[in-house]
Amino acid sequence: MALAAVRDLRDVRPPATAEELEQFETDVLAGFVLARASAGLADGTIRRDVGHLEQMRSWFGRPLWEMEPSDADAYFGKVLRASPSGTRLGRSQALTTYFLFLELRHKVEIHRMTGRVIECPIDEMNRPRGSKDAALRIPPSGPEVKTLFAGWGGELATCRKFAPTVRNYTASKLMSQVGLRVGEACKLDLADIKWDLGRFGKLHVRHGKGARGSGPRERMVPLINGADRTLRWFVEDVWGQFDDDHTRPGAPLFPSECRCADGSSGRVGDDALRGGLKAAAMAHLPEWGDKLTPHVLRHFCASTLYLGGLELIAIQEVLGHSWIATTMRYVHVQRTRVEDAWVAGQQRAAKRLEGLLR
């Protein structure tokens, strides 16, 4: 039996030009962005991943699909050696995801154009170690926050711009009472207040942060911890100074001083709320100064609710966390709570022992 010659009937494709590779690389990145958006990731998460890829591409000087494990060793072992662990992890995860996309969508095409076989340069030997857990944020104590809002509230009668100051005060108060994120507060509408739901009313948070950048997640936040009184006062006595139409669809709960084209109030930005809280902290709680942020107030809320007897599962629901482990990182015991609990336990044990000896 003789062997027959076999000829490849596929068209012979000449090597791709530099211009073709450049255009292809641009198209691949655009496809990556579209695929991640299709998966439901938030725009901020996608921008962050693309930013990581662009920085690595700038350092590498060639398309990332040419990167090999030795290149990743040099980049993460030298260039990012002194960088925070979160940066190293985020960049390696973005690179790993990008190579997974290349392998699933463009493996054959890249091989035909360049002769390269797609293989992720991040492996078990050079994968950055560490955790992307948020930094520990110990909130101020209850008396300190009370001092802040007492001073801020006293300022309302004499401040130069009453309505914007009250708006910033109210938004920060809600952050401390029910743990709203600053971005969530900015996107609330008047219609999101559901006074008839539950015993205290509820707040429909339509733009809650999704887990791992998965996009907005809605939740209903009960107006507990005095949040109902805070909101009712603001809506009934102050909101009308921004706008005179409570029934307008899409009317923001926290309006801006700027006007829209139709004369209605626009929506406040997070910079205004952050700036208002910072100025109030500098004036009425100077020892916290720049340290008191909206997210620290969110930690304060979780800790206050826990110390008030609310169970962790309920706090998780209020804050909108996907995982109870995340909620546990938001709860901080203040000063001598552990010692006080230990002393109380010893006293109970002593009483039991005394009862047995009688």
PyMOL commands that set and color helices and strands:
alter all, ss='L'
color gray80, all
select helices_A, chain A and resi 18-38+43-60+64-66+69-79+85-105+107-114+142-155+162-178+182-186+190-192+211-213+227-237+239-241+270-284+289-291+294-307+312-319+324-330+337-357
alter helices_A, ss='H'
color red, helices_A
select strands_A, chain A and resi 193-194+202-208+217-222+255-259+265-267
alter strands_A, ss='S'
color yellow, strands_A
deselect
rebuild
show_as cartoon
